[in-house]
Amino acid sequence: MQKLQNHGGSGVVTLPRDDLEKDDLLEQGELPDEQHLDVDRLGRRTYVVRIPEEGGDLPELSQCEVVERLAAKRALDLGVGRGTPQAD
């Protein structure tokens, strides 16, 4: 678990180096000089951090794989799309 740190009144959290390496975000083992991130607040105490592709493209949050997967799971859990029997 990471620790939330104070940086000029804003909250700062670090991203584990191993995870940055997995996503090919390091240049010769170092952080790039300027890497932009997008942070969205999803709800109470829930945030998502996204890193744009090299061209700067950042898909809509609803199109992100993890969000689509969670939405599909929620729909299945709720039985969305199941036909409801009609009364005769």
Wavefront OBJ file of the C-alpha trace (Angstrom):
o trace
v 0.000 0.000 0.000
v 1.286 3.459 -0.891
v 1.295 6.455 1.438
v -0.504 9.687 0.552
v 1.964 12.570 0.883
v 1.460 16.332 1.076
v 3.045 18.335 -1.737
v 2.132 22.009 -1.582
v -1.367 21.231 -0.340
v -2.059 18.536 -2.937
v -2.019 14.814 -2.304
v 0.791 12.879 -3.986
v 1.198 9.119 -4.280
v 3.991 7.154 -5.943
v 3.572 4.470 -8.582
v 5.656 1.334 -7.982
v 8.716 1.163 -10.248
v 7.991 -2.473 -11.151
v 4.578 -1.474 -12.493
v 6.069 1.392 -14.503
v 8.544 -1.061 -16.029
v 5.733 -3.486 -16.934
v 4.021 -0.688 -18.861
v 7.245 0.375 -20.652
v 7.132 3.838 -19.086
v 10.812 4.047 -18.174
v 13.444 5.312 -20.595
v 16.721 3.456 -20.067
v 15.558 2.597 -16.552
v 14.646 6.184 -15.654
v 11.428 8.171 -15.584
v 10.986 10.389 -18.647
v 11.506 14.121 -18.088
v 7.861 14.892 -18.743
v 5.115 12.297 -18.503
v 1.517 13.455 -18.345
v -1.075 11.548 -16.321
v -4.833 11.776 -16.128
v -6.515 11.328 -12.746
v -10.277 10.836 -12.503
v -12.248 10.653 -9.292
v -14.723 7.798 -9.715
v -16.405 8.155 -6.354
v -15.755 8.387 -2.652
v -12.125 7.353 -2.024
v -11.848 5.890 -5.519
v -9.549 7.266 -8.214
v -8.172 5.986 -11.501
v -4.826 7.083 -12.954
v -4.296 6.759 -16.711
v -1.231 7.408 -18.820
v -1.804 8.509 -22.418
v -0.344 6.559 -25.319
v 2.756 8.004 -27.015
v 0.613 10.089 -29.376
v -1.190 11.644 -26.424
v -4.413 9.720 -27.047
v -6.481 9.021 -23.976
v -9.662 7.032 -24.605
v -12.880 7.832 -22.807
v -12.885 6.265 -19.365
v -15.952 4.218 -20.329
v -13.880 2.602 -23.106
v -11.065 1.452 -20.813
v -10.795 -2.321 -20.553
v -11.044 -2.489 -16.765
v -14.127 -0.234 -16.682
v -15.838 -2.262 -19.420
v -15.056 -5.482 -17.548
v -16.451 -4.129 -14.266
v -19.585 -2.818 -16.002
v -20.164 -6.192 -17.686
v -19.719 -8.022 -14.375
v -22.141 -5.656 -12.668
v -24.694 -6.146 -15.455
v -24.409 -9.931 -15.110
v -24.751 -9.698 -11.334
v -27.920 -7.632 -11.740
v -29.321 -9.892 -14.442
v -29.450 -7.100 -17.019
v -30.400 -8.432 -20.436
v -32.142 -11.520 -19.127
v -35.602 -11.887 -20.499
v -38.308 -11.578 -17.903
v -41.121 -14.079 -18.244
v -44.354 -12.539 -19.479
v -47.619 -13.313 -17.720
v -50.221 -15.132 -19.848
l 1 2 3 4 5 6 7 8 9 10 11 12 13 14 15 16 17 18 19 20 21 22 23 24 25 26 27 28 29 30 31 32 33 34 35 36 37 38 39 40 41 42 43 44 45 46 47 48 49 50 51 52 53 54 55 56 57 58 59 60 61 62 63 64 65 66 67 68 69 70 71 72 73 74 75 76 77 78 79 80 81 82 83 84 85 86 87 88
